[in-house]
Amino acid sequence: MLDANKNLHDQEGALHQFLMDTGLSDSIDHMHANKPVPASHIQGSHQIDYILMTPGALDCVISCGMECFGGSVDSDHRGMFIDFDSVALFGDVTPNLTCRTTRVLTSHIPYYVRKYRRKLHEQLMQHNVYARVRRLKEETDGLSEDLIRRYEAIDRDITNACLAAKRALGKHCISPWSPHLLRCLGLQFYWSKIRSMVCSRKIVPSRLRDLALELNRIVNDDAKLSLAEIQKHWRYTKRQVKSYRKNALSLREDWLYERAQAAANAGKGKLASILKSLQHHEKTLKLFRKLRAVLNPTERAGLMSLWIPAPSESGQIVLLKMQKNG
């Protein structure tokens, strides 16, 4: 990937001459030759970032493109991605590197994501992971038993670092999922961005357009509203987010029930059964959380099982064990 600060279509520029000399091509220009390419810098009007490849590697590209500004990269440049046919490029299917844990923070709040990355970096530095990886890269000659053992040790340390960074954030950073809640969070971020742009007098129309498109919102002149009106919209979305956070568990329960019913009506019995099992499991977890708050209000550890008195067929009272994961 190259941040060239130049447009490759400028035939008199140094970048065009560089590509002619090396035989490299931009994968985005190759895959989307008949489509307009957006500006890759937030204040620019042309593409200045590229994924340059040799002709042989270019034949292995499945898809490539750009993200919206601020999508997954906190930068004034667009994030870029590329997917390869691993069999054609490497001669074999690439292994799944996320088998130990998904290693993804389930948060859509930029503050917590930044905090997580900072904590993760501290953990990796503490365990000297960066230097160990560099040494392995320099020393690798084949794949011996010793190298496999060292790779596995690094992988365990990375996994533990991810988990430690996630624990450092606390449970409050992970909101119960629901489409309504995510949309409200997006709208709150949208109006917050407009407010900051108006206050700083630095309006970026392309950024607002991208945010509006992500929310399926009609692109209009929201940035031309008065600061008081923008504040009103922001406060309203903030109240909505607060309300949805309180009701997110019940919203998810209703959503799972509707999905299960729709799957059953469509003849997808297996999917409906899975959704109903998931709904039952989450209800059980919710029940255990409430019971723990009543029975052990001062303890941080959760309940794992309960013994519930119930009448048997003979009329005697027996104790039934109810487990958290049951």
Secondary structure, DSSP 8 states (H G I E B T S, - for coil): -EE-SS-TT-TTSHHHHHHHHH--EEHHHHHTTTS----SBTT-SS--EE-EE-HHHHTTEEEEEE--TTSSS-SSB--EEEEE-HHHHHSS----TTSS---------HHHHHHHHHHHHHHHHHTTHHHHHHHHHHH--S--HHHHHHHHHHHHHHHHHHHHHHHHH-GGGS----HHHHHHHHHHHHHHHHHHHHHHT---HHHHHHHHHHTT-----GGGS-HHHHHHHHHHHHHHHHHHHHHHHHHHHHHHHHHHHHHHHTT-HHHHHHHHHHHHHHHHHHHHHHHHHHH-TT--S---EEEEEEE-TTS-EEEEEEETT-
